[in-house]
Amino acid sequence: MLRSLYSGVSGMRGFQTKLDVIGNNIANVNTIGFKGSRAMFKDILSQTVAGVTAPLDGNGGVNAKQIGLGVTLAAIDTIHTPGSAMTTNVVTDVRIDGDGFFAVRDGEDGGIFLTRDGNFKIDAAGQIVTSDGYRVMGADDVLPAIDTAAVTAFSIDQNGQFIGVNVDGTSAPIDGMQIALVKVTNPSGLEKVGGNMYRVTPNAMEGDIVFSAPNDPAVGTGAIISGQLEMSNVDLTGEFTEMIVAQRGFQANSKIITTSDEVLQEVLGLKR
């Protein structure tokens, strides 16, 4: 069979995967804290028709003759560039201005997940939670509940510290109420688990999760901006451009298959 037939099939599969990635990016163009992905490709092992020879006895060397066998998926990278800021003026909406991730916990003894989605809320018990009810974490543990009887209002400074307004009108930091951030060595190594959350993998960071204070220059964590949310970093212009490239690439590879089929038809016709 013709090698080009299988090369065309591999190309169509590759561009179909690229279209799947682009479609997911476009679908999440308004998702808070979403990070877009890209599909990267590599060539498949080439078949050597003739080997290489070195220069010898005054004769020049001869290069190898190799025929490529198609394309395969190399990686699907998550692009962790910052998204644009959306001002909401809601105190519990927070954005990370720089590096780092929020840490949230599922239940009392559940797993810890990371997220850039700072759309937090206060539940009936005064706890700071995500939209799915996950508890937001401070240093080593979840943030304690806010005593709504003692605190009439609060704000959040750039260090992630909650500043409460007492019933007598005075303001003071609330003990234990400081949002923690997690600095990840390789953010692209995080595993997406849905719900705008990531799971830490061995290729994302070594050892256990380390909680750090926001706006810490020694660690490199970003500042906390209250009243804003980080939007998706998906660029629609770039995504639609890549969609055209993927569509044309898919069509070109399908043409390779139909052309190879016509050649095979000619070969079969030689017997008549």
C-alpha positions in Angstrom: 0.0 0.0 0.0 1.1 3.6 -0.5 2.8 5.2 2.4 1.1 8.5 1.6 -2.3 6.9 2.4 -1.3 6.3 6.0 0.4 9.7 6.2 -2.8 11.4 5.2 -4.7 9.5 7.8 -2.3 10.5 10.6 -2.5 14.1 9.4 -6.3 14.1 9.6 -6.2 12.6 13.1 -3.8 15.3 14.2 -5.8 18.2 12.8 -8.9 16.7 14.3 -7.2 16.8 17.7 -6.2 20.4 17.1 -9.8 21.3 16.3 -10.9 19.6 19.5 -8.5 21.7 21.5 -9.5 24.9 19.7 -13.2 24.2 20.2 -12.6 23.8 24.0 -10.7 27.0 24.1 -13.5 28.9 22.4 -16.1 27.3 24.5 -14.3 28.6 27.6 -13.7 32.2 26.4 -15.7 33.6 29.3 -14.7 31.0 31.9 -13.2 32.7 35.0 -9.5 31.8 35.4 -9.4 29.5 32.4 -6.1 28.8 30.7 -6.1 27.9 27.0 -4.3 24.9 25.5 -2.5 24.2 22.2 -1.8 21.0 20.3 1.8 20.4 19.3 2.9 17.7 16.8 6.0 15.7 15.9 6.8 13.5 12.9 6.6 9.7 13.1 9.7 7.5 12.7 11.0 7.7 9.1 11.7 4.7 6.9 15.3 4.5 5.7 15.4 3.5 2.0 19.2 3.9 1.7 21.7 4.4 4.5 24.4 7.1 4.8 28.0 6.7 3.6 31.0 8.6 4.8 33.6 10.2 2.5 36.2 7.5 1.6 39.2 7.3 -0.8 38.5 10.6 -2.4 34.8 10.0 -2.9 32.2 12.2 -1.3 29.8 11.1 1.3 26.2 10.2 0.5 23.2 11.3 2.6 20.6 8.9 3.8 17.3 8.5 1.9 14.4 8.6 4.3 10.6 8.7 3.8 8.5 10.1 6.6 5.5 8.1 7.8 3.2 10.8 9.0 2.6 12.9 12.1 1.6 12.2 15.7 0.6 14.3 18.7 3.6 15.5 20.7 1.9 17.4 23.5 -1.2 19.4 24.5 0.3 22.4 26.4 -1.7 24.5 28.8 -0.7 28.2 28.4 -0.6 29.9 31.8 -0.4 33.5 30.6 -2.5 35.9 32.7 -6.0 36.7 31.7 -7.5 40.2 31.6 -9.1 41.7 34.8 -12.8 42.1 35.2 -13.9 44.6 37.9 -16.9 43.4 39.9 -16.6 45.5 43.1 -17.6 42.4 45.1 -15.3 42.0 48.1 -15.0 38.2 47.9 -14.1 38.3 44.2 -10.3 38.2 44.2 -7.7 38.1 41.4 -4.0 37.1 41.6 -1.9 39.8 40.1 1.1 37.6 39.2 2.1 34.0 39.8 0.5 31.5 42.2 -2.7 29.6 42.6 -5.5 29.6 45.2 -5.7 26.3 47.2 -9.1 24.8 48.0 -10.1 21.7 49.9 -13.0 19.3 49.3 -14.5 18.6 52.7 -12.8 18.1 56.0 -10.4 15.4 54.9 -10.7 15.7 51.1 -8.0 16.5 48.5 -6.5 19.8 47.9 -6.9 21.4 44.5 -5.5 24.6 42.9 -7.3 27.2 40.9 -7.0 30.7 39.5 -10.8 31.2 39.9 -11.2 33.7 42.7 -15.0 33.8 42.6 -15.4 33.1 46.3 -18.5 33.4 48.4 -19.6 33.4 52.1 -21.9 30.5 53.0 -24.5 30.4 55.8 -21.8 29.3 58.3 -19.6 32.3 57.5 -17.1 30.1 55.6 -15.2 31.3 52.5 -16.0 28.8 49.8 -15.9 28.4 46.0 -19.0 28.2 43.8 -18.9 24.4 44.3 -18.6 24.7 48.1 -14.9 23.9 48.4 -13.2 25.6 51.4 -10.6 28.3 50.6 -7.3 27.6 52.3 -5.0 29.8 54.3 -1.6 28.7 55.7 -1.8 24.9 56.0 -5.5 24.8 56.7 -8.9 26.1 55.5 -9.8 29.7 56.5 -11.9 29.8 59.7 -15.5 31.1 59.6 -16.1 34.8 59.9 -18.0 35.8 63.1 -20.7 37.8 61.5 -22.0 38.9 64.9 -18.7 40.6 65.7 -17.7 41.8 62.2 -20.1 44.0 60.4 -18.1 44.3 57.2 -14.6 43.4 55.9 -12.2 44.0 53.1 -9.2 42.1 51.7 -5.8 43.7 51.2 -3.1 42.8 48.7 -1.5 40.4 51.1 -4.7 38.4 51.2 -5.4 39.5 54.8 -9.1 40.1 55.8 -9.6 43.4 57.5 -12.8 43.4 59.6 -14.9 46.3 60.7 -16.0 45.8 64.2 -19.4 46.8 65.7 -17.8 49.8 67.3 -16.6 51.0 63.9 -12.9 50.2 64.4 -11.0 48.2 61.8 -8.4 45.4 62.5 -7.1 42.3 60.8 -9.1 39.1 61.5 -7.0 36.5 63.1 -6.2 33.5 60.9 -8.0 35.1 57.9 -5.3 35.3 55.3 -5.6 33.7 51.9 -2.7 31.5 51.0 -1.2 31.0 47.5 0.8 28.1 46.1 3.7 28.7 43.7 4.0 25.9 41.2 7.3 25.3 39.5 5.8 23.9 36.3 2.2 25.1 35.9 1.9 23.2 32.6 2.4 20.0 34.6 -0.9 20.5 36.5 -3.8 18.2 35.7 -7.1 19.7 34.8 -9.9 18.1 36.8 -12.8 20.3 35.8 -14.6 23.0 37.7 -11.7 25.5 37.0 -9.5 23.4 39.2 -6.1 21.6 38.9 -4.6 18.6 40.6 -0.9 18.7 41.5 1.2 16.0 39.7 4.8 14.9 40.2 5.9 16.9 37.1 4.3 20.2 38.4 6.2 20.5 41.6 8.5 18.4 43.8 7.4 17.3 47.3 4.3 18.4 49.2 2.2 21.5 48.5 3.8 24.6 50.1 1.5 27.5 51.1 2.9 31.0 50.9 1.6 34.4 51.7 0.5 36.5 48.7 2.7 39.4 47.5 5.8 37.7 48.8 8.9 38.8 46.7 11.0 36.0 48.3 8.7 33.3 46.9 7.4 35.2 43.8 3.7 35.0 44.5 1.4 37.7 43.2 -0.7 40.3 45.0 -4.4 39.8 45.8 -6.7 42.3 44.1 -10.1 42.3 45.8 -13.2 43.3 43.7 -11.8 41.8 40.5 -11.8 38.5 38.7 -9.3 37.1 36.2 -10.9 36.3 32.9 -10.0 33.6 30.4 -6.7 34.1 28.6 -8.2 32.8 25.3 -7.6 35.1 22.4 -10.5 34.6 19.9 -8.6 36.2 17.0 -5.7 33.7 17.4 -8.1 30.8 17.9 -10.1 31.5 14.8 -6.9 31.8 12.8 -5.7 28.5 14.1 -9.1 27.0 13.3 -8.6 28.1 9.6 -5.2 26.5 9.6 -6.6 23.3 11.1 -9.5 23.2 8.6 -7.2 23.6 5.6 -4.7 21.1 7.0 -7.5 18.6 7.4 -8.7 19.2 3.9 -5.2 18.9 2.4 -4.6 15.6 4.2 -8.0 14.3 3.0 -6.9 15.2 -0.5 -3.8 13.1 0.0 -6.0 10.1 0.8 -8.2 10.6 -2.3 -5.2 11.1 -4.5 -3.6 7.9 -3.1 -6.9 6.1 -3.7 -6.9 7.2 -7.4 -3.3 5.9 -7.8 -4.4 2.5 -6.4 -7.3 2.4 -8.7 -4.9 3.0 -11.6 -2.7 0.1 -10.4 -5.8 -2.2 -10.1 -6.8 -1.2 -13.6 -3.5 -2.5 -15.1 -4.8 -6.0 -14.9 -7.7 -5.3 -17.2 
